[in-house]
Amino acid sequence: MHLRVLQQPLERQKEHLRSLLVKLRRVSSIHDKIEVLNALPEVDAFFSFPSPLKTFLSGLSLECEYVIKEVFAIGQGKRLFEEVETSAIHRLRPLLEDLLALEAFYRDLGGIIGYQHLVLTLLTTDNHSTEREKLTPPEGEDLSKDSLRVRRAIIEGIQSQGKMGELYPVGGAADRLQLKDEKTEEGLPAARLIFLGKPLLEGVIADLQAREYLHYKLFGAQVRTPIGMMTSRANRNHEHIRSICIQNKWFGRPKSSFKFFKQPSVPTFTKKGEWCLQKPLKLLLKPGGHGMLWKLLKQNHVFEWFDSLGVSKALIRQINNPMAAIDHGLLAFLGIGHKNDKTFGFASCPRLVNAHEGMNVVKEIQGKKVLTNIEYCDFEKCGIEDKPNQPNGKYSRFPSNTNILFADLKAVNQAVEKLPNPGLLVNFRKGHHYHAQDEKEEIARLETTMQNIADVFVVEKEMTLPTYLTFNERRKTISTTKKKSSVKGKMLETPEGCYYDYMLNAEELLKNHCQMELPIFPDEKTFTRKGPSFLFSYHPALGPLYSIIGQKIRGGKLNHGSELQLEIADLELENLSLNGSLLIHATDPMGHLEKGTLNYSNQTGRCHLKNVHVINGGIDWEEDHLFWKHEVKRVAALKIVLHGHSEFFAENLTIEGDLTLEVPHGMRMRAQEKSGRVIFITEPLDQKGPFWTYSIDSTDRINLKRA
């Protein structure tokens, strides 16, 4: 059906709801509001006669009665309640909970009626911008090249960690990832995706703790950054997120340093504005977009919570981008925001054409300008063609919005008053719903985008923007795990693609910063067919800066097919020759626990290997592997497990075969060659001081020295 034909009845519905909202705003009590609804023919026609629904309402509060009558007032009552029978009454309570949550979140717009009016407004809005706005690529600080300015920003970022909070919008449905529990077939949230052997949420917390540990090593202070997480009810997301935290004993952090708040799910709808059902009396709901974050921070008093803890700024990042904290980019980005006291910031990079990513732009209109984001589904509306900036190129004209954001919490708190629902959009996709039976129909939900809170920070064209943007290499900024792998082999936004970028970063680290000899790394097609030429992974506290890791790992060689896993921070690895698998795991890489709380300290697992040759069967390359998950089958490996505060030491020898060496807490294991074979001597560890001392020189470089 042509859009213009569809719009005529939608326009009439929209105008009807606008008038109704005006009437409702003129009365204040819930009783009077119900009377306004009772006067509507669509409400009166149903509730004038006895029915199971009417009986159900008689025992409930006025607010419950109001939200159900709102559904009839917007013309969705018959669709939603057409199969109400006495036997189905128990299914009304979960439905009522969904409606009450929707009412509460959109109360500033007029609740459920305001929500539907907004939906109809977006459905009837012309898909082309009528305002004359000029879009230009933003300027920003280039973090990809070493310079004194970048190094100063890194130090500022590390030093300011104590003023920071972190916000993780983890409530998305992650439909395209199609993640399921292998036993129950239950849908799982993205936070449960295993990447490099850990759920994504664990990886994000490890990144944070690596920055806190670096702060401790340089400035000697304990920092525990408060964390706010926006969860949802989709795929039991809230329960899964809390379960991961509980299973990890709150990651050695006080339980009080976490704040959880649920993102409401919103009704999906057709192009006619009709609500979609999953089954009778059950709405087909989806999370309403991460732009809900800001209003929820206000409604749940999270702004006040941060303020009470002395936190003035926040990092916002999504867990489906494991590359966000690689090397120095994130620290430098945060440092610039702190140093210049910015209200909001975007960590950006080149954007691949056809990626499901927004673009950062400077928008100029009527003599004013703003640094903002345009979402990919709004490109056409804004007159943007998603094509390469250069002939035969792969990057678009405007840089990528990566959703790695910096926010001044006071400024954003005030911005929510002006723009409570930033970046409103409707994005239709084919999907199943109850009334479409077995057919797929285009359906959508009302979404908001967290990055578009920046639209508030408008200034005169001649003024300096209160917001900022940084540029970095793409593979060190964004590589997401948004969707399940394609049989066609397209890796963009898949876990495989993310792992490929991780390994390209690993190659750069080991080759350029550690001067290690490596096998040639395959191109993308070969990687898809045969896998990597070597495997490498590390705990972020080993650095996270490549310049730090390059001082801990010096020289050496990884032979083709070899695997090096370094779950450790206190490591000195000089001139290692590896032919097989070497897995070093410290149970306490950053410090010790006191009453369940992690204290950053010198009481860590430590390892010193110099001129050591490791030879074993390594990975079984005849088997199938999921490298990105760390699901790897091995013939043999050298595993060194360091419990608590312990150390392993080896120099000038060869260790062969399948071997697991466990060093107990408080002990030091020394490898020694005797009578042509290697023996391992365990003795008490008497070293209480640091393994490495960290210092900052006059050019803002971080230097390491063995204590």
C-alpha positions as CSV (number, residue, x, y, z in Angstrom):
1,M,0.0,0.0,0.0
2,H,1.3,3.5,-0.9
3,L,2.6,5.5,2.0
4,R,0.4,8.5,1.2
5,V,-2.8,6.3,1.3
6,L,-1.7,4.9,4.6
7,Q,-1.0,8.3,6.1
8,Q,-4.5,9.7,5.7
9,P,-6.2,7.5,8.4
10,L,-3.0,7.7,10.5
11,E,-3.1,11.5,10.4
12,R,-6.7,11.4,11.6
13,Q,-5.7,9.1,14.5
14,K,-2.8,11.3,15.4
15,E,-5.0,14.4,15.5
16,H,-7.6,12.5,17.6
17,L,-4.9,11.5,20.1
18,R,-3.4,15.1,20.2
19,S,-6.9,16.4,21.2
20,L,-7.3,13.7,23.8
21,L,-3.9,14.5,25.3
22,V,-4.9,18.2,25.6
23,K,-8.1,17.2,27.5
24,L,-6.2,14.9,29.8
25,R,-3.7,17.5,30.7
26,R,-6.5,19.8,31.8
27,V,-7.4,17.5,34.6
28,S,-5.1,16.4,37.4
29,S,-6.6,13.5,39.3
30,I,-6.6,9.9,38.0
31,H,-10.3,9.7,38.6
32,D,-11.0,12.7,36.4
33,K,-8.7,11.3,33.7
34,I,-10.6,8.0,33.7
35,E,-13.8,10.0,33.2
36,V,-12.3,11.6,30.1
37,L,-11.5,8.1,28.7
38,N,-15.0,6.8,29.7
39,A,-16.6,9.4,27.5
40,L,-14.8,8.0,24.4
41,P,-17.0,5.7,22.2
42,E,-14.2,3.1,21.8
43,V,-13.9,2.8,25.6
44,D,-17.6,3.1,26.4
45,A,-18.6,0.5,23.8
46,F,-16.5,-2.2,25.6
47,F,-16.9,-1.4,29.2
48,S,-20.7,-0.7,29.2
49,F,-21.3,-4.5,29.2
50,P,-20.1,-7.2,31.6
51,S,-16.9,-9.0,30.6
52,P,-14.0,-10.9,32.2
53,L,-11.8,-7.9,31.7
54,K,-14.3,-5.6,33.5
55,T,-14.5,-8.1,36.4
56,F,-10.7,-8.2,36.5
57,L,-10.4,-4.4,36.7
58,S,-12.9,-4.2,39.6
59,G,-10.3,-5.5,42.0
60,L,-7.5,-3.3,40.8
61,S,-6.2,0.2,41.5
62,L,-7.4,3.3,39.5
63,E,-4.0,3.4,37.8
64,C,-4.4,-0.1,36.5
65,E,-7.9,0.8,35.2
66,Y,-6.5,3.9,33.5
67,V,-3.7,2.1,31.6
68,I,-6.1,-0.6,30.2
69,K,-8.6,2.0,29.1
70,E,-5.8,4.0,27.5
71,V,-5.2,0.9,25.3
72,F,-8.8,1.1,24.1
73,A,-8.5,4.9,23.7
74,I,-5.7,4.5,21.2
75,G,-7.6,1.9,19.2
76,Q,-5.6,-1.1,20.2
77,G,-8.1,-2.6,22.8
78,K,-10.0,-5.0,20.7
79,R,-6.7,-6.2,19.1
80,L,-5.0,-6.8,22.5
81,F,-8.0,-8.1,24.5
82,E,-10.0,-9.9,21.8
83,E,-9.4,-13.3,23.4
84,V,-10.1,-12.5,27.1
85,E,-11.9,-15.3,28.7
86,T,-12.3,-16.2,32.4
87,S,-9.7,-18.9,32.0
88,A,-7.2,-16.4,30.6
89,I,-7.4,-13.9,33.4
90,H,-4.1,-15.0,34.9
91,R,-2.3,-13.9,31.7
92,L,-3.6,-10.3,32.2
93,R,-1.3,-9.6,35.1
94,P,2.0,-9.8,33.2
95,L,0.4,-7.8,30.4
96,L,-0.7,-5.2,33.0
97,E,2.9,-5.0,34.3
98,D,4.2,-4.2,30.8
99,L,1.6,-1.5,30.3
100,L,2.3,0.1,33.7
101,A,6.0,0.2,32.8
102,L,5.3,1.8,29.5
103,E,3.0,4.4,31.2
104,A,5.6,5.3,33.8
105,F,8.5,5.8,31.4
106,Y,6.5,7.9,28.9
107,R,4.5,9.9,31.6
108,D,6.1,13.1,30.5
109,L,4.6,12.6,27.0
110,G,1.2,11.5,28.3
111,G,1.9,7.9,29.0
112,I,0.6,5.2,26.7
113,I,-1.5,7.7,24.7
114,G,1.5,10.0,24.4
115,Y,3.6,7.0,23.2
116,Q,1.1,6.1,20.5
117,H,0.8,9.8,19.4
118,L,4.6,9.9,19.0
119,V,4.5,6.6,17.0
120,L,1.9,8.1,14.7
121,T,3.8,11.3,14.4
122,L,6.9,9.5,13.2
123,L,4.9,7.2,10.9
124,T,3.3,10.3,9.2
125,T,6.5,12.4,9.0
126,D,7.9,13.0,5.6
127,N,11.1,10.9,5.2
128,H,13.1,13.9,4.0
129,S,14.4,16.8,6.1
130,T,12.7,20.1,5.3
131,E,15.2,22.2,7.2
132,R,18.2,23.6,5.3
133,E,21.0,22.1,7.3
134,K,24.6,21.8,6.4
135,L,26.5,18.6,7.3
136,T,30.3,18.7,7.5
137,P,32.8,16.1,8.8
138,P,33.9,17.0,12.3
139,E,37.4,17.9,13.3
140,G,39.0,16.1,16.2
141,E,42.2,15.0,17.9
142,D,44.1,12.2,16.0
143,L,45.1,9.6,18.6
144,S,46.5,7.1,16.1
145,K,50.0,8.7,16.0
146,D,52.4,9.1,19.0
147,S,52.8,12.7,20.0
148,L,53.4,14.7,23.2
149,R,49.7,15.9,23.1
150,V,48.5,12.3,22.9
151,R,50.8,11.1,25.7
152,R,49.7,14.0,27.9
153,A,46.0,13.0,27.2
154,I,46.8,9.4,28.2
155,I,48.3,10.5,31.5
156,E,45.3,12.8,32.2
157,G,43.0,9.9,31.5
158,I,44.8,7.6,33.9
159,Q,45.1,10.3,36.6
160,S,41.4,11.2,36.3
161,Q,40.1,7.6,36.8
162,G,39.0,8.5,40.3
163,K,36.5,11.1,39.0
164,M,35.0,8.6,36.6
165,G,31.9,6.5,36.6
166,E,31.0,3.9,33.9
167,L,27.7,3.2,32.3
168,Y,26.9,0.1,30.3
169,P,23.7,-0.1,28.4
170,V,23.4,-3.9,28.4
171,G,19.6,-4.3,27.9
172,G,19.5,-4.8,24.1
173,A,17.6,-7.9,22.8
174,A,20.6,-8.9,20.5
175,D,18.2,-10.6,18.1
176,R,20.7,-10.7,15.2
177,L,23.2,-12.5,17.4
178,Q,20.7,-15.4,17.8
179,L,22.4,-16.5,21.1
180,K,20.8,-19.4,22.8
181,D,21.4,-21.6,25.8
182,E,22.7,-24.9,24.4
183,K,20.7,-27.0,26.9
184,T,17.4,-25.1,27.2
185,E,17.3,-23.3,23.8
186,E,16.4,-20.2,25.8
187,G,17.4,-16.9,24.2
188,L,20.4,-15.2,25.8
189,P,21.5,-11.6,26.1
190,A,24.7,-10.4,24.4
191,A,26.4,-10.2,27.8
192,R,26.5,-14.0,27.9
193,L,28.4,-14.3,24.6
194,I,31.8,-16.0,25.2
195,F,34.6,-14.1,23.6
196,L,38.2,-15.1,24.2
197,G,37.0,-17.5,26.9
198,K,34.9,-15.0,28.9
199,P,31.4,-13.5,28.7
200,L,31.5,-10.1,27.1
201,L,30.5,-8.4,30.4
202,E,33.5,-9.9,32.1
203,G,35.8,-8.5,29.4
204,V,34.4,-5.0,29.9
205,I,35.0,-5.2,33.7
206,A,38.5,-6.5,33.1
207,D,39.2,-3.5,30.8
208,L,38.0,-1.2,33.6
209,Q,40.1,-2.9,36.3
210,A,43.2,-2.7,34.0
211,R,42.8,1.1,34.0
212,E,42.3,1.2,37.7
213,Y,45.4,-1.0,38.2
214,L,47.4,1.3,35.9
215,H,46.3,4.2,38.1
216,Y,47.5,2.3,41.2
217,K,50.9,1.5,39.6
218,L,51.5,5.2,38.7
219,F,49.9,7.1,41.5
220,G,49.7,4.5,44.3
221,A,45.9,5.1,45.0
222,Q,43.1,2.6,45.1
223,V,40.3,3.5,42.7
224,R,36.9,1.7,42.6
225,T,34.9,3.1,39.7
226,P,31.1,3.0,40.3
227,I,29.2,1.2,37.5
228,G,25.7,1.7,36.3
229,M,24.1,-0.9,34.1
230,M,20.9,-0.5,32.1
231,T,19.4,-4.0,31.9
232,S,16.0,-5.1,30.5
233,R,13.5,-7.9,30.7
234,A,14.3,-9.2,27.2
235,N,15.7,-12.7,27.3
236,R,15.8,-12.5,31.1
237,N,18.5,-10.0,30.5
238,H,18.4,-8.5,34.0
239,E,18.6,-11.9,35.7
240,H,21.5,-12.9,33.5
241,I,23.5,-9.7,34.1
242,R,23.2,-10.1,37.9
243,S,24.0,-13.8,37.7
244,I,27.3,-13.0,35.9
245,C,28.2,-10.5,38.6
246,I,27.2,-13.0,41.4
247,Q,29.1,-15.9,39.8
248,N,32.2,-13.6,39.6
249,K,31.7,-12.5,43.2
250,W,31.1,-9.0,42.0
251,F,34.5,-9.0,40.4
252,G,36.2,-8.3,43.7
253,R,34.2,-5.0,44.0
254,P,31.8,-3.9,46.7
255,K,28.2,-4.9,45.7
256,S,27.3,-1.3,46.5
257,S,29.5,0.0,43.6
258,F,27.0,-1.4,41.1
259,K,23.7,0.2,40.2
260,F,21.1,-1.7,38.1
261,F,18.1,-0.1,36.4
262,K,15.7,-1.8,33.9
263,Q,15.1,-0.4,30.5
264,P,11.4,-0.7,29.6
265,S,10.4,-2.7,26.6
266,V,8.0,-1.1,24.2
267,P,5.3,-2.4,21.8
268,T,6.3,-3.2,18.3
269,F,3.9,-2.0,15.6
270,T,3.0,-2.4,11.9
271,K,3.1,0.4,9.3
272,K,-0.5,1.0,10.1
273,G,0.4,1.8,13.7
274,E,-1.2,-1.4,15.0
275,W,0.5,-3.1,18.0
276,C,2.0,-6.5,17.4
277,L,1.3,-9.5,19.7
278,Q,3.5,-12.5,20.3
279,K,0.4,-14.5,21.2
280,P,-3.1,-13.6,22.6
281,L,-2.7,-11.2,25.6
282,K,1.0,-11.0,25.2
283,L,2.6,-8.0,23.5
284,L,5.5,-8.4,21.2
285,L,7.9,-6.1,23.0
286,K,11.4,-5.0,22.3
287,P,13.8,-2.8,24.4
288,G,13.1,0.9,23.5
289,G,16.7,1.8,22.5
290,H,19.7,2.8,24.6
291,G,18.6,6.5,24.4
292,M,16.3,5.5,27.4
293,L,19.5,5.6,29.4
294,W,19.5,9.3,30.3
295,K,15.9,9.5,31.5
296,L,16.3,6.3,33.5
297,L,19.4,7.8,35.2
298,K,17.1,10.6,36.3
299,Q,14.1,8.5,37.3
300,N,16.3,6.0,39.2
301,H,18.3,8.7,41.0
302,V,21.6,7.4,39.5
303,F,22.8,11.0,38.8
304,E,22.5,11.7,42.6
305,W,24.2,8.4,43.3
306,F,27.3,9.3,41.2
307,D,27.4,12.8,42.7
308,S,27.3,11.3,46.2
309,L,30.4,9.3,45.3
310,G,32.3,12.3,44.0
311,V,31.9,11.3,40.4
312,S,31.5,14.1,37.8
313,K,32.2,12.4,34.5
314,A,31.3,9.0,32.9
315,L,32.4,6.7,30.2
316,I,29.6,5.1,28.3
317,R,30.4,2.0,26.3
318,Q,28.5,-1.0,24.9
319,I,29.6,-4.5,25.7
320,N,29.4,-5.8,22.1
321,N,32.5,-3.9,21.2
322,P,35.5,-5.7,22.8
323,M,38.0,-3.5,20.9
324,A,37.0,-0.2,22.7
325,A,39.8,-0.4,25.3
326,I,42.6,-1.7,23.2
327,D,46.0,0.1,23.6
328,H,45.8,3.8,24.5
329,G,42.9,5.2,22.5
330,L,40.2,5.1,25.3
331,L,42.5,6.6,27.9
332,A,43.5,9.4,25.6
333,F,39.9,10.0,24.7
334,L,38.9,10.3,28.3
335,G,41.9,12.4,29.2
336,I,41.0,15.0,26.6
337,G,37.4,15.2,28.0
338,H,38.8,15.8,31.5
339,K,41.5,18.2,30.6
340,N,39.2,20.5,28.6
341,D,36.2,20.0,30.9
342,K,34.0,18.9,27.9
343,T,30.3,18.3,28.3
344,F,30.2,15.3,25.9
345,G,32.5,13.4,23.6
346,F,32.6,10.8,20.8
347,A,35.5,8.4,20.3
348,S,35.4,8.0,16.5
349,C,37.2,6.3,13.6
350,P,36.8,5.7,9.9
351,R,33.4,4.2,9.1
352,L,33.0,1.2,6.7
353,V,30.4,1.7,4.0
354,N,27.2,-0.4,4.7
355,A,28.1,-0.9,8.4
356,H,25.1,-0.7,10.7
357,E,26.8,2.4,12.4
358,G,25.8,6.0,12.6
359,M,27.9,8.9,11.4
360,N,29.3,11.7,13.5
361,V,28.7,15.1,11.8
362,V,28.7,18.8,12.6
363,K,25.2,20.0,11.8
364,E,24.8,23.7,11.0
365,I,21.4,25.3,10.9
366,Q,20.2,28.9,11.3
367,G,23.6,30.2,12.3
368,K,24.1,27.5,15.0
369,K,26.1,24.3,15.1
370,V,26.2,21.0,17.0
371,L,28.4,17.9,17.0
372,T,26.0,15.0,16.7
373,N,25.2,11.6,15.3
374,I,23.0,10.6,12.4
375,E,21.8,7.0,12.6
376,Y,22.2,4.7,9.6
377,C,18.4,4.3,9.1
378,D,18.1,8.1,8.9
379,F,20.7,8.7,6.2
380,E,18.1,9.0,3.4
381,K,16.1,11.5,5.4
382,C,19.2,13.6,5.9
383,G,20.3,13.4,2.2
384,I,23.3,11.2,3.0
385,E,24.4,8.5,0.5
386,D,26.2,5.6,2.1
387,K,29.0,5.4,-0.4
388,P,32.8,5.6,-0.3
389,N,34.4,8.9,0.1
390,Q,37.1,8.0,-2.4
391,P,36.6,6.0,-5.7
392,N,37.0,2.3,-4.9
393,G,37.5,3.2,-1.2
394,K,35.8,1.4,1.7
395,Y,35.3,4.2,4.1
396,S,32.4,6.8,4.1
397,R,32.8,10.6,4.1
398,F,31.7,10.9,7.7
399,P,33.4,9.1,10.6
400,S,31.7,6.3,12.6
401,N,29.7,6.8,15.7
402,T,31.1,4.0,17.8
403,N,29.0,4.6,21.0
404,I,32.1,5.1,23.0
405,L,31.0,8.3,24.8
406,F,32.2,10.7,27.4
407,A,29.7,12.6,29.5
408,D,29.8,15.4,32.0
409,L,27.0,14.1,34.3
410,K,25.8,17.5,35.5
411,A,25.5,18.7,31.9
412,V,23.7,15.6,30.7
413,N,21.4,15.7,33.7
414,Q,20.3,19.2,32.6
415,A,20.1,18.1,29.0
416,V,17.5,15.4,29.8
417,E,15.1,18.1,30.8
418,K,15.3,19.6,27.3
419,L,15.5,16.3,25.4
420,P,14.1,13.3,27.4
421,N,13.9,11.1,24.3
422,P,16.9,11.8,22.1
423,G,17.3,10.5,18.6
424,L,13.8,9.2,18.1
425,L,13.6,6.8,15.2
426,V,11.5,4.0,13.6
427,N,13.4,1.3,11.8
428,F,11.2,-1.3,10.1
429,R,12.4,-4.9,9.7
430,K,10.7,-8.1,8.6
431,G,9.4,-10.1,11.5
432,H,6.7,-12.5,12.8
433,H,3.8,-11.5,14.9
434,Y,0.5,-13.1,16.0
435,H,-1.9,-11.4,13.6
436,A,0.4,-11.9,10.6
437,Q,0.1,-15.7,11.2
438,D,2.9,-17.5,9.3
439,E,3.8,-14.5,7.1
440,K,6.6,-12.1,7.9
441,E,5.6,-8.4,8.0
442,E,7.6,-5.2,8.4
443,I,7.4,-4.2,12.0
444,A,9.2,-1.6,14.1
445,R,9.5,-0.2,17.6
446,L,10.0,3.3,18.8
447,E,13.7,3.7,19.5
448,T,15.9,6.4,21.0
449,T,19.6,6.7,20.7
450,M,21.8,7.7,23.7
451,Q,24.4,9.5,21.6
452,N,21.9,12.0,20.3
453,I,21.6,13.7,23.8
454,A,24.5,15.7,22.2
455,D,21.8,17.5,20.1
456,V,21.2,19.7,23.2
457,F,24.7,21.1,23.1
458,V,24.1,23.7,20.4
459,V,26.2,26.8,20.1
460,E,26.5,29.8,17.8
461,K,28.5,29.0,14.7
462,E,31.5,31.2,15.7
463,M,31.8,29.6,19.2
464,T,33.9,26.7,20.3
465,L,31.8,23.5,20.8
466,P,31.5,22.3,24.3
467,T,31.6,18.8,22.9
468,Y,34.6,17.0,21.2
469,L,35.6,14.0,19.0
470,T,38.7,11.9,18.7
471,F,40.0,9.8,15.8
472,N,41.8,6.5,16.0
473,E,42.4,3.4,13.9
474,R,39.2,1.6,13.2
475,R,40.3,-1.9,14.5
476,K,41.5,-0.2,17.7
477,T,38.2,1.5,18.2
478,I,35.3,-0.6,17.0
479,S,34.8,-4.2,16.0
480,T,31.4,-5.5,17.2
481,T,29.8,-8.9,17.9
482,K,26.3,-7.7,16.8
483,K,25.2,-10.6,14.7
484,K,25.6,-14.3,14.1
485,S,28.2,-15.4,11.5
486,S,27.0,-15.5,7.9
487,V,27.3,-18.7,5.8
488,K,28.4,-16.3,3.0
489,G,31.5,-15.6,5.0
490,K,30.9,-11.9,5.7
491,M,32.7,-11.1,8.9
492,L,31.6,-7.5,9.5
493,E,29.9,-7.2,13.0
494,T,30.3,-10.9,13.7
495,P,32.4,-12.5,16.5
496,E,34.7,-14.0,13.9
497,G,35.2,-10.5,12.4
498,C,35.9,-9.1,15.8
499,Y,38.5,-11.8,16.5
500,Y,40.2,-11.1,13.2
501,D,40.6,-7.5,14.2
502,Y,41.8,-8.6,17.6
503,M,44.5,-10.7,16.0
504,L,45.5,-7.9,13.6
505,N,46.0,-5.7,16.7
506,A,48.0,-8.6,18.3
507,E,50.2,-8.8,15.3
508,E,50.9,-5.1,15.5
509,L,51.6,-5.3,19.2
510,L,54.0,-8.3,19.0
511,K,55.8,-7.2,15.8
512,N,56.1,-3.5,16.2
513,H,56.2,-3.0,20.0
514,C,57.7,-6.2,21.3
515,Q,60.0,-6.9,18.2
516,M,58.9,-10.5,18.2
517,E,59.3,-12.6,15.0
518,L,56.0,-13.9,13.8
519,P,54.6,-16.1,11.0
520,I,52.9,-14.2,8.2
521,F,49.3,-13.4,9.2
522,P,46.7,-14.5,6.7
523,D,44.3,-12.2,4.8
524,E,40.6,-12.3,5.7
525,K,39.7,-15.0,3.1
526,T,42.5,-17.3,4.2
527,F,41.7,-16.6,7.9
528,T,38.1,-17.6,7.3
529,R,39.1,-21.0,5.7
530,K,42.2,-21.9,7.7
531,G,42.2,-19.8,10.9
532,P,45.1,-17.7,12.2
533,S,48.8,-18.4,11.7
534,F,49.3,-18.0,15.5
535,L,47.1,-17.4,18.5
536,F,47.7,-14.7,21.1
537,S,45.6,-13.3,23.9
538,Y,46.4,-11.3,27.1
539,H,44.9,-9.9,30.2
540,P,44.3,-6.1,29.7
541,A,46.3,-5.3,32.9
542,L,49.4,-6.5,31.1
543,G,49.2,-3.1,29.5
544,P,46.7,-2.0,28.4
545,L,49.0,0.4,26.6
546,Y,51.1,-1.3,23.9
547,S,54.0,0.9,25.0
548,I,53.9,-0.9,28.4
549,I,53.5,-4.4,27.0
550,G,56.4,-3.7,24.7
551,Q,58.6,-3.3,27.8
552,K,57.4,-6.5,29.4
553,I,57.7,-8.7,26.2
554,R,61.0,-8.2,24.4
555,G,62.1,-10.1,21.3
556,G,61.6,-13.8,20.7
557,K,59.8,-15.9,18.1
558,L,56.4,-17.5,17.7
559,N,56.5,-20.4,15.2
560,H,53.7,-21.1,12.8
561,G,50.6,-22.5,14.6
562,S,51.8,-21.6,18.1
563,E,49.6,-20.3,20.8
564,L,50.5,-17.8,23.6
565,Q,48.0,-16.9,26.3
566,L,49.0,-14.4,29.0
567,E,46.4,-14.0,31.8
568,I,48.9,-12.1,33.9
569,A,50.1,-8.5,34.5
570,D,53.5,-9.0,36.2
571,L,55.4,-10.7,33.4
572,E,58.9,-10.4,32.0
573,L,59.2,-12.3,28.7
574,E,62.6,-11.9,27.0
575,N,63.6,-13.8,23.9
576,L,61.0,-16.6,24.1
577,S,61.0,-19.2,21.4
578,L,57.6,-20.9,21.2
579,N,56.8,-24.0,19.1
580,G,53.4,-25.2,20.5
581,S,51.2,-23.8,23.2
582,L,52.2,-21.7,26.3
583,L,49.4,-20.7,28.7
584,I,50.3,-18.5,31.7
585,H,47.5,-17.9,34.1
586,A,47.8,-15.8,37.3
587,T,44.7,-16.3,39.6
588,D,45.5,-12.8,41.1
589,P,47.0,-10.8,38.3
590,M,46.4,-7.3,39.9
591,G,46.5,-7.7,43.6
592,H,45.0,-9.6,46.6
593,L,41.5,-10.0,48.1
594,E,40.6,-8.6,51.5
595,K,37.2,-9.7,52.7
596,G,36.2,-10.4,49.1
597,T,37.3,-7.0,47.8
598,L,40.2,-6.7,45.3
599,N,43.0,-4.5,46.6
600,Y,45.5,-3.5,43.9
601,S,48.9,-4.5,45.3
602,N,52.2,-6.1,44.7
603,Q,50.8,-9.5,45.9
604,T,50.3,-10.9,42.4
605,G,51.2,-13.9,40.2
606,R,54.6,-13.2,38.5
607,C,56.5,-14.8,35.7
608,H,60.0,-14.3,34.4
609,L,61.1,-16.2,31.3
610,K,64.4,-15.3,29.5
611,N,66.0,-17.2,26.7
612,V,63.5,-20.0,27.1
613,H,62.5,-22.4,24.3
614,V,59.1,-24.1,24.7
615,I,58.3,-27.1,22.5
616,N,55.2,-29.2,22.6
617,G,52.4,-30.5,20.3
618,G,50.3,-27.4,20.8
619,I,47.0,-27.0,18.9
620,D,45.6,-30.0,17.1
621,W,45.1,-28.5,13.6
622,E,43.3,-31.5,12.4
623,E,40.3,-30.6,14.6
624,D,37.7,-27.9,14.3
625,H,38.1,-24.9,16.6
626,L,36.2,-21.8,17.6
627,F,39.2,-19.6,18.1
628,W,37.2,-16.5,19.0
629,K,35.6,-18.4,21.9
630,H,38.9,-19.9,23.0
631,E,37.4,-23.3,22.3
632,V,40.6,-24.9,21.1
633,K,41.6,-28.6,21.1
634,R,45.3,-29.2,21.9
635,V,47.7,-32.2,21.6
636,A,49.8,-30.7,24.4
637,A,50.7,-27.5,26.1
638,L,52.9,-25.9,28.8
639,K,50.5,-24.5,31.4
640,I,51.9,-22.3,34.2
641,V,49.3,-21.6,36.9
642,L,50.3,-19.0,39.5
643,H,48.1,-19.1,42.6
644,G,47.8,-15.9,44.7
645,H,51.2,-14.3,45.3
646,S,53.6,-16.6,43.6
647,E,56.3,-16.6,40.9
648,F,57.7,-18.8,38.2
649,F,61.3,-18.2,37.0
650,A,63.2,-19.8,34.1
651,E,66.3,-18.7,32.1
652,N,68.4,-20.3,29.3
653,L,66.7,-23.7,28.9
654,T,64.2,-25.7,26.9
655,I,60.9,-27.0,28.3
656,E,59.4,-29.8,26.3
657,G,56.2,-31.8,26.4
658,D,52.7,-31.6,27.8
659,L,53.2,-30.1,31.3
660,T,51.1,-28.3,33.9
661,L,53.0,-26.4,36.5
662,E,51.1,-25.1,39.5
663,V,52.8,-22.7,41.8
664,P,51.2,-22.4,45.3
665,H,50.5,-19.1,47.0
666,G,53.6,-17.7,48.7
667,M,56.0,-19.9,46.7
668,R,58.5,-19.4,43.9
669,M,59.1,-22.2,41.3
670,R,62.4,-22.1,39.6
671,A,63.2,-24.2,36.5
672,Q,66.7,-25.6,36.3
673,E,68.6,-27.8,33.9
674,K,70.4,-30.7,35.7
675,S,72.0,-33.8,34.2
676,G,70.4,-33.1,30.8
677,R,66.8,-32.6,32.0
678,V,64.8,-29.8,33.4
679,I,63.8,-29.9,37.1
680,F,61.5,-27.6,39.0
681,I,62.4,-26.4,42.5
682,T,59.8,-24.8,44.7
683,E,60.9,-22.5,47.5
684,P,59.3,-19.7,49.6
685,L,58.8,-16.4,47.8
686,D,60.3,-13.6,50.0
687,Q,59.9,-10.7,47.5
688,K,57.3,-8.3,48.9
689,G,58.0,-5.3,46.7
690,P,56.7,-4.6,43.2
691,F,57.8,-6.8,40.2
692,W,57.8,-3.7,38.0
693,T,58.0,-0.1,39.0
694,Y,56.2,2.4,36.8
695,S,57.2,6.0,36.3
696,I,56.4,9.0,34.0
697,D,59.3,10.8,32.4
698,S,59.6,14.4,31.3
699,T,58.1,13.6,27.9
700,D,55.0,11.9,29.5
701,R,56.2,8.4,28.5
702,I,55.5,5.6,31.0
703,N,58.7,3.7,31.8
704,L,59.0,0.4,33.5
705,K,61.9,-0.9,35.6
706,R,62.4,-4.2,37.3
707,A,62.4,-3.6,41.0
